[in-house]
Amino acid sequence: MGARIAEAAEAGARRGAEDAAAAWDAFRAGPDPAPAVLDAWAEALTVNPGTPDPVRRELLRSFPELWWRLPPDELVEMALAHPDPKATLRAVELGRRLAPDHWARLLRAAATERERWLLAMLAADWRTALDEETCALLAADPSARVRAEAARLPALPGHLAALLAEDPEAGIRATVCRSSWSVLPAGLRRALLTDGSSGVRTAAQLRHHEDRTLSREDFVREELGEPAVENCRLGPDLVEHLLATGDARLRRVLAANPRLDPGSVARLAEDPDEGVRYTVALRADLTEEQRAAIRVDVDPSDRSHTLSWVADRHEDPEAMRVLAASSHVLVRRSVARARRLPPDVVRRLAWDTDRVVQLFLAESCEDAPAEMLLRVWTWWTGSLSSPGRPRTHPNFPREGLLRFADDPHGRMRRLALDDPGSTPELAARFAGDRDPEVRRRAAEDPRLPVADAIRLTEDPVGSVRAAVLRHGPLPAAVLAAALPDRETARDAARNPGIPPHVVRAMAARCVTFAASVQGA
């Protein structure tokens, strides 16, 4: 079987331009593919580097679900020009990339109450600081649910927050208490503290007691619960009551309170409950000596997130120096997530005993050193958030990688093709490598001989077949046969070897199909 595949591959490689023209003519004259194939073509052609820009724009106009690929300015222009409001909403579901002026244009163009509500909700979800004029439009909207989303917006001007704090809807008043308490006039704050709605009173009390001490009596009377324990300025009587409680969960919540006095923090640092001590050890107000003294175990295999208070100090070199030397691994991991770090901090973290610190440095820090990046490559295959790292890091070494061409580990062998001195002969050799990841890397290499590319389309591993269809220097007959097939259409349609006139013909079929669906 292998010999027959190789023989067919060599024959396919010898086919000339005349055969290519005939293959493409036959492909264009063929029947319309299945709808699933046309959807696959549309998605693939929008990212195919050989697709002419006018064709790409025409496809995107017909397939709004692909707009997320567009830069923000183009996305908004496409959305505003599209007749279907649902297309606009689908486009901005990934609106984290949109700037406030983009949101403002979309909100002002919204034709219905539902559109304004959904757009305002998305803008608020993504903490978009809208301009005052747009905030005013939303705050005065006749729809209560639009005003409710306006109340959630960050940096709401004080006079608009005051307007919403007197809204007839209690839920809106409560939301303003939570989001904009600091900009409300004193008289309005007092009114909210005695509001006729218990939900509004609770929201107001929680914000009021961030600055004013909360007694045990008020805590019990107002039934403020865990939110107050976690964030309010607590009176000594209430703190003593919480420290003495047998409810470890409540003490854990207390341990996270940023307004807690140092003496109470010190007592919680010796709490018999591991979870309480764990929470205390991650407080921002500890010295590193205090943090090191807390008895706490951290499982290095647990998932971890960047500590927000460390992220807030990423631009402070001195703070990074102190925190990079922390005894707590989660603090060091959070430092490693900084985009830029001083050289001495990078050197320290690059040799951290925790491998995840090195991984986070490789994924996030532009100053990560080449030696560490290569080391991380030996054991990390990439994450969803940073799929190409560490290999795609700008500092990843490129020179000298040919030394890995005969390495016993396939993961290292594949690096040899990244060396500027690698050759078509090496690509051909790797196309027959025993490791599928090495064959896949060869399939992506533009120097791969045509016969080897054809042979890899019959590879037993699907990821290798997909890679060669996307990137390989394949003859027209091979690509033309793969394009109408449901299993191979998406990968084959991304191949830059498809001639422009064929791309235009494929795109035209996709656009016609989309129009028929919309008109149905």
C-alpha positions in Angstrom: 0.0 0.0 0.0 2.8 2.4 0.9 4.5 1.7 -2.4 1.3 2.4 -4.4 0.8 5.7 -2.5 4.4 6.7 -3.2 4.1 5.8 -6.9 0.8 7.8 -7.2 2.4 10.7 -5.4 5.4 10.8 -7.8 3.0 10.6 -10.8 0.9 13.5 -9.4 4.0 15.6 -8.9 4.8 15.3 -12.6 1.5 16.7 -13.8 2.0 20.0 -15.5 0.1 23.3 -15.9 -2.1 21.8 -18.6 -3.4 19.2 -16.2 -3.9 21.9 -13.6 -6.1 24.0 -15.8 -8.2 21.0 -16.8 -8.6 20.0 -13.1 -9.8 23.5 -12.1 -12.1 23.7 -15.1 -13.7 20.4 -14.2 -14.0 21.5 -10.5 -15.7 24.8 -11.5 -18.1 23.0 -13.8 -19.1 20.5 -11.1 -22.4 20.4 -9.2 -23.0 22.7 -6.2 -21.6 21.2 -3.0 -23.6 20.4 0.1 -24.5 23.4 2.3 -22.0 22.2 5.0 -19.3 22.3 2.4 -20.2 25.9 1.3 -20.2 27.0 5.0 -16.7 25.4 5.3 -15.5 27.2 2.1 -16.7 30.6 3.3 -15.0 30.3 6.7 -11.7 29.0 5.2 -11.6 31.5 2.3 -11.8 34.4 4.7 -8.5 33.4 6.3 -6.8 32.0 3.1 -3.9 34.4 2.4 -4.5 34.0 -1.4 -8.1 35.3 -1.2 -8.3 38.8 -2.9 -9.5 41.5 -0.4 -12.7 42.3 -2.4 -13.7 38.7 -2.4 -13.0 38.4 1.4 -15.2 41.5 2.1 -18.0 40.1 0.0 -17.9 36.8 1.9 -18.0 38.6 5.2 -21.0 40.7 4.2 -22.8 37.4 3.5 -21.6 35.5 6.6 -21.9 37.8 9.7 -20.9 34.9 12.0 -17.3 35.4 10.6 -17.1 39.1 11.5 -15.1 38.3 14.7 -12.1 37.9 12.4 -12.3 41.6 11.5 -10.4 44.5 13.1 -12.8 46.6 15.3 -13.2 49.5 12.8 -14.1 47.1 10.0 -16.4 45.1 12.2 -18.4 48.1 13.2 -18.6 49.4 9.6 -19.8 46.0 8.4 -22.4 45.8 11.2 -23.8 49.3 10.6 -24.2 48.6 6.9 -25.9 45.3 7.3 -29.7 45.3 7.1 -30.2 42.5 9.7 -29.9 43.7 13.3 -29.3 40.2 14.5 -26.0 40.3 12.5 -24.9 43.3 14.5 -25.6 41.6 17.8 -23.8 38.5 16.7 -20.8 40.6 15.7 -20.5 42.4 19.0 -20.8 39.3 21.2 -17.0 39.3 21.0 -16.9 43.1 21.6 -14.1 43.1 24.1 -12.0 44.5 21.2 -14.4 47.3 20.7 -13.5 50.8 21.9 -16.0 53.1 23.6 -16.6 55.1 20.3 -17.4 51.8 18.6 -20.0 51.0 21.2 -21.4 54.5 21.0 -21.9 54.3 17.2 -23.7 50.9 17.5 -25.9 52.1 20.4 -27.0 55.2 18.6 -27.8 53.3 15.5 -29.9 50.7 17.3 -33.4 50.8 15.8 -35.4 48.9 18.5 -35.6 48.8 22.2 -34.4 45.2 22.2 -31.3 46.1 20.2 -30.5 49.0 22.6 -31.0 46.7 25.6 -28.8 43.9 24.3 -26.0 46.3 23.2 -26.1 48.2 26.5 -26.0 44.9 28.4 -22.9 43.8 26.4 -21.2 47.1 26.9 -21.8 47.0 30.7 -20.7 43.3 30.9 -17.4 44.3 29.3 -17.0 47.3 31.6 -17.0 49.8 28.7 -16.5 53.5 29.8 -18.9 55.1 27.3 -18.8 58.9 26.6 -21.2 61.1 28.6 -23.6 61.7 25.7 -24.1 58.0 25.1 -24.5 57.4 28.8 -27.1 60.2 29.0 -29.1 58.6 26.1 -29.2 55.3 27.9 -30.0 56.7 31.3 -33.0 58.6 29.9 -34.2 55.6 27.8 -38.0 54.9 28.2 -37.2 51.2 28.7 -36.4 50.2 32.2 -34.2 47.4 31.2 -32.1 49.7 29.1 -31.8 52.1 32.1 -30.9 49.1 34.3 -27.9 48.4 32.0 -26.9 52.1 32.0 -26.8 51.9 35.8 -24.1 49.2 35.5 -21.8 51.2 33.3 -18.4 52.1 34.9 -17.4 55.8 35.3 -21.0 57.0 35.1 -21.0 60.8 35.4 -22.3 61.9 38.8 -25.4 63.7 37.5 -26.5 60.7 35.5 -25.9 58.4 38.5 -28.1 60.7 40.6 -30.8 60.6 37.9 -30.8 56.8 38.0 -30.6 56.7 41.8 -34.1 58.3 41.8 -35.5 55.9 39.1 -39.0 54.5 39.9 -37.5 51.0 39.4 -36.0 49.7 42.7 -33.7 47.4 40.9 -32.1 50.3 39.1 -31.7 52.3 42.3 -30.0 49.3 43.9 -27.7 48.9 40.9 -26.6 52.5 41.1 -25.7 52.0 44.8 -23.4 49.2 43.9 -21.8 50.8 40.8 -21.7 54.6 41.5 -22.1 55.2 45.2 -18.9 57.3 45.4 -20.2 59.9 43.0 -23.7 60.3 44.5 -24.5 63.5 46.5 -24.6 63.1 50.3 -28.4 63.8 50.5 -29.2 61.2 47.9 -27.1 58.7 49.7 -29.0 59.3 52.9 -32.3 58.8 51.1 -31.1 55.5 49.6 -30.1 54.3 53.1 -33.8 54.6 54.1 -35.3 53.6 50.8 -38.7 51.9 50.8 -37.2 48.8 49.0 -35.2 46.4 51.2 -33.0 45.6 48.2 -32.0 49.2 47.7 -31.4 49.7 51.5 -29.1 46.6 51.6 -27.1 47.8 48.5 -26.8 51.2 50.1 -25.8 49.9 53.5 -23.1 47.7 52.0 -21.5 50.7 50.2 -22.1 53.1 53.1 -20.1 50.8 55.5 -17.1 50.6 53.2 -16.2 53.9 54.9 -18.3 54.0 58.0 -17.8 51.3 60.7 -20.4 48.6 60.8 -21.4 47.4 64.3 -22.6 44.0 65.2 -26.0 45.4 66.0 -26.4 47.0 62.6 -25.1 43.9 60.9 -27.7 41.7 62.5 -30.6 44.2 62.1 -29.9 44.9 58.4 -29.2 41.2 57.7 -26.2 42.2 55.5 -24.7 38.7 55.6 -21.5 37.6 53.9 -21.1 40.5 51.4 -20.7 42.8 54.5 -18.2 40.4 56.1 -16.1 40.4 52.9 -16.0 44.1 52.1 -17.3 46.5 54.8 -15.4 48.3 57.5 -16.2 46.2 60.5 -16.5 47.4 64.1 -14.4 45.6 66.8 -17.5 44.0 68.3 -18.5 42.5 65.0 -14.9 41.3 64.2 -14.7 39.6 67.6 -18.0 37.9 67.0 -16.8 36.6 63.6 -13.4 35.5 64.9 -15.1 33.5 67.5 -17.6 31.9 65.2 -17.4 28.2 64.6 -18.3 28.8 60.9 -15.0 28.3 59.1 -16.6 29.5 55.8 -17.5 32.9 57.5 -13.9 33.2 58.8 -12.6 32.6 55.3 -14.8 35.4 54.0 -13.6 37.6 56.8 -10.0 36.8 55.9 -10.5 38.3 52.4 -11.8 41.6 53.8 -9.4 44.3 52.6 -10.4 46.7 55.4 -9.6 44.3 58.2 -7.2 45.6 60.9 -3.7 44.1 61.1 -4.3 42.5 64.5 -7.3 40.5 63.3 -5.3 39.5 60.1 -2.5 38.2 62.4 -5.0 36.1 64.4 -6.6 34.7 61.2 -3.1 33.8 60.0 -2.9 31.3 62.8 -6.5 30.0 62.3 -6.8 26.2 62.7 -8.7 26.1 59.4 -6.4 25.6 56.3 -8.7 27.5 54.1 -8.7 30.6 56.3 -4.9 30.6 56.4 -4.8 30.1 52.7 -7.0 33.2 52.1 -4.9 35.3 54.5 -1.7 34.3 52.8 -2.9 35.9 49.6 -3.7 39.3 51.1 -2.2 42.3 49.4 -1.4 44.1 52.7 1.1 41.5 54.0 4.8 41.9 53.9 6.6 38.9 52.3 8.0 38.0 55.7 4.5 37.8 57.1 3.3 35.8 54.1 6.2 33.3 54.5 5.3 32.7 58.2 1.8 31.4 57.5 1.4 27.7 57.5 -0.2 26.9 54.2 0.1 24.2 51.5 -0.4 25.0 47.9 -0.9 22.1 45.4 1.2 23.2 42.4 -1.0 21.2 40.1 -4.1 23.3 40.9 -5.3 25.8 38.4 -4.3 29.4 39.3 -5.4 32.8 38.3 -3.5 36.1 38.3 -4.0 37.8 41.7 -5.7 41.2 40.9 -3.6 43.1 43.4 -0.4 41.8 41.8 -1.6 42.7 38.3 -2.3 46.2 39.6 1.4 46.5 40.4 2.7 45.1 37.1 4.0 48.5 36.1 5.9 49.0 39.3 9.5 47.6 39.0 10.3 47.7 42.7 7.0 45.9 43.6 7.8 43.2 41.0 11.3 42.7 42.5 9.8 42.2 46.0 7.0 39.9 44.8 9.1 37.9 42.5 11.0 36.7 45.6 7.8 35.8 47.4 7.6 32.4 49.2 4.1 32.0 47.8 4.0 30.4 44.4 0.7 32.0 43.4 2.3 35.5 44.0 5.2 34.6 41.8 3.0 33.1 39.1 1.0 36.4 39.1 4.3 38.4 38.7 5.2 36.2 35.7 2.0 37.3 33.9 3.3 40.8 33.5 3.9 41.9 29.9 7.3 43.6 30.8 9.6 42.9 33.7 13.0 44.2 34.8 16.0 42.0 33.7 16.8 40.8 37.2 13.2 39.8 37.8 13.1 37.9 34.5 16.4 36.1 35.4 14.9 35.0 38.8 11.6 33.8 37.4 13.2 32.0 34.5 14.8 29.6 37.0 11.9 29.4 39.4 11.4 26.0 41.0 7.7 26.1 39.9 7.4 25.2 36.3 4.1 27.1 35.9 6.0 30.3 36.8 8.3 29.6 33.8 5.3 28.7 31.7 3.4 32.0 32.5 6.6 33.9 31.8 6.8 32.2 28.4 3.2 33.0 27.6 2.9 36.5 28.9 6.2 38.3 29.3 7.9 39.9 26.2 11.2 39.7 28.1 11.2 36.0 28.5 14.8 34.7 27.7 15.5 32.3 24.8 17.1 29.6 27.0 14.0 29.3 29.2 11.6 29.4 26.2 13.5 26.4 24.7 13.4 24.6 28.0 9.6 25.2 28.4 9.2 23.9 24.9 10.5 20.5 25.9 7.4 19.9 28.2 4.6 22.3 27.2 2.5 21.8 24.1 0.5 25.0 24.2 -2.7 26.3 25.8 -6.0 27.6 24.4 -5.2 31.1 25.5 -1.6 31.0 24.1 -1.6 28.1 21.6 1.6 28.9 19.9 3.8 29.7 22.9 6.6 29.3 23.7 7.6 28.6 20.1 5.9 31.7 18.7 7.5 34.0 21.3 9.6 36.7 19.6 12.6 35.6 21.7 12.3 31.9 20.9 15.7 30.8 19.3 15.8 30.3 15.6 19.5 29.9 14.9 21.2 26.7 15.8 18.1 24.5 15.8 19.5 22.1 13.1 21.4 20.4 16.0 18.0 18.8 16.9 17.4 17.2 13.5 18.5 13.8 14.9 17.2 14.3 18.5 15.5 11.2 19.9 12.5 13.2 20.9 10.2 14.2 18.0 9.2 17.4 19.8 12.8 18.6 19.5 13.4 17.2 16.0 10.6 19.3 14.6 12.3 22.5 15.6 15.1 21.8 13.1 12.8 23.1 10.3 12.6 26.5 12.0 16.3 27.0 11.5 17.0 29.4 8.6 19.6 26.9 7.4 17.1 24.0 7.0 16.5 22.6 3.5 13.9 21.0 1.3 15.7 17.7 1.8 15.2 18.0 5.6 11.5 18.7 5.0 11.2 15.6 2.7 13.0 13.5 5.3 10.7 14.7 8.1 7.7 13.9 5.9 8.6 10.2 6.5 9.4 10.6 10.2 7.9 8.1 12.7 6.6 10.9 14.9 3.3 12.4 13.6 4.1 15.8 15.1 7.3 15.9 13.0 5.4 14.8 9.9 2.8 17.5 10.6 5.5 20.2 10.9 6.9 19.0 7.5 3.4 19.2 6.1 3.3 22.9 7.0 6.7 23.7 5.4 6.6 25.5 2.1 9.8 23.8 1.0 8.2 20.4 1.1 8.6 18.6 -2.3 5.3 18.1 -4.1 5.5 14.3 -4.1 5.9 14.2 -0.3 3.0 16.6 0.1 0.7 14.3 -2.0 1.9 11.3 0.0 1.0 13.1 3.3 -2.6 13.5 2.2 -2.9 9.7 2.8 -1.2 9.9 6.2 -2.9 7.7 8.8 -3.0 10.7 11.3 -5.8 13.2 10.7 -3.9 16.2 11.9 -1.1 15.5 9.4 -3.6 15.2 6.5 -5.3 18.4 7.6 -2.0 20.3 7.8 -0.8 19.3 4.3 -4.2 20.2 2.8 -4.0 23.7 4.4 -0.4 24.4 3.6 1.1 21.8 1.2 2.3 22.5 -2.3 -0.4 20.3 -3.7 -1.3 19.8 -7.4 -4.6 21.1 -8.7 -6.1 17.6 -9.1 -5.5 16.8 -5.4 -6.9 20.1 -4.1 -9.9 20.0 -6.5 -10.8 16.5 -5.3 -10.6 17.5 -1.6 -12.6 20.7 -1.9 -16.1 19.2 -2.4 -15.6 16.5 0.3 -17.2 17.3 3.7 -14.3 15.9 5.6 -11.6 17.8 3.8 -13.3 20.9 2.4 -12.4 23.3 5.3 -8.7 22.5 5.3 -8.4 22.4 1.5 -10.1 25.7 1.1 -7.4 27.4 3.2 -4.6 26.3 0.8 -3.0 29.4 -0.7 -2.3 27.4 -3.9 -5.9 27.7 -5.1 -5.8 30.1 -8.1 -7.6 33.5 -7.6 -10.1 32.8 -10.4 -11.1 29.6 -8.6 -11.3 31.4 -5.3 -13.7 33.9 -6.8 -15.9 31.1 -8.3 -16.0 29.3 -4.9 -16.9 32.6 -3.1 -19.7 33.3 -5.6 -21.3 30.0 -4.8 -21.0 30.7 -1.1 -22.6 34.1 -1.5 -25.4 32.8 -3.6 -26.1 30.1 -1.0 -26.1 32.6 1.8 -28.6 34.8 -0.1 -30.9 31.8 -0.6 -30.9 31.0 3.1 -31.6 34.5 4.1 -34.4 34.8 1.6 -36.1 31.5 2.6 
